[in-house]
């Protein structure tokens, strides 16, 4: 894997870094390809329980790579780039494992989309989130309109999108867009936040992620059937047996994902 994406695995966490600091981690096709590969590798690694996605340099991500976009000459080329970028978002949403976005500096445009596609978002206190699309006469993409519409009231989503005003980490937290504001070291804070994932039951977490992500598509009857089916399977796992033993032995369970 080249230098535009860096990966480190430590204590059951895969740290995936976007590494184009000179371009504020703008999403080039090369970066999209390598992010997809890194995410899939982490998803397939049995030792990895959680993924933390962050940016090197002064920002999380400035969004789409304008140099790449300016070189696209027709609808077919633009659509190819958009689909590749969208694949990153879809991968984050559909992975079996939880993804935590750790934001510093700013997450602008498609960088905002990437950040909120994660299952959880933590951000340094001075971080900013910016729907910068209106500044160049376009709309949010890569799932951002739906993500914001599900997290905040529609009037607020429209204001954030159409004004392009920066949203502080504090405002984002108060409106349920992010999970935690970090005042110290960002990666230390993200690692501490992710500990409940690392210590938790991997199989149960996998099913929770998918059931919650798709809950709005389901009727109550369909949801009830899926929950019942999954629960029937999980009640026969080694993790369930370990959790029960740990409860009676008054200790912390050691889940294996089996």
Secondary structure by P-SEA (a helix, b strand, c coil): ccccbbbbbcccbbbbbbccccccccccaaaaaaaaaaaaaaaacccccbbbbbcccccccccccaaaaaacccaaaaaaaaaaaaaaaaaaacccbbbbbbbcccccaaaaaaaacccbbbbcccbbbbccccccccccccaaaaaaaacccaaaaaaaaaacccccaaaaaaaccccccccccaaaaaaaaacccccccaaaaaaaaaaaaacccccaaaaaaaaaaaaaaaaacaaaaaaaaaaaaccccccccc
